[in-house]
């Protein structure tokens, strides 16, 4: 069955001292557009996340939100500024020399001087964290695809029902078209006879006029093409591929055929059905905008 273009998915995964929570949401879009929102220090994850989404989806604007929380306290490392410590030591020696006093190196006092020692958090290993993030994204995508399929099933059922309505309306037009020429011939005969009075009607000329009208008003080709578009639409809806753009094209073609039928048929009964068909096609078009 066809898939909906809209949906939501959420996934979580923990490991390496972090918990990743990924949320996906998608809205209608002509093509596939993936927007990833990440903290600055995790920006290297953007491209692989985008590729994972592209492998699963074909259309829609997809926004990915990610929340990253530490579950373990980061290791802290002591860092020594050796150059600064040596500079302190040199300056103190020079000071002791100037003051004519003894100077002995005290490593502990040097270490206590400003900025000689500092504490730093251990650097995050993004290569080890990526599999955890990927696991959370995969879970979110699975949830998202499942929701899209459920919504797509509802849309498909609705659209198939509307296609059945269109097919039934086309049958009404076909049935009515069989009598259009006969009705025209009857009306034409009555009008001409009223004008001629007692004069004998030229049956050959009447037959030619009716034949010309029949050829001009024939909607057989349009009906055949419309039936073909309906059948293609049904097949597309039962496919698991991205069919939104194909269906959009088929609807345009059906609109073109029904407009031609309305202009050629020259019949009030057919015109009324044509109005119903055009109205239903617009509803179908609106629904198709939600399909991938």
Secondary structure, 3 states (H helix, E strand, C coil): CCCECCEEEEEEEEECCEEEEEEEEEECCCCEEEEEECCHHHCCHHHHHHHHHHHHCCCEEEEEEEEEEECCCCCEEEEECHHHHHHHHHHHHHHHHHCCCCCCCCHHHHHHCCCCEEEEECCCCHHHHHHHHHHHHHHHHHHHHHHHHHHHHHHHHHHHHHHHHHHHHHHHHHHHHHHHHHHHHHHHHHHHHHHHCCCCCCHHHHHHHHHHHHHHHCCHHHHHHHHHHHHHHHHHHCCCCCCHHHHHHHHHHHHHHHHHHHHHHCCHHHHHHHHHHHHHHHHHHHHHCCEC
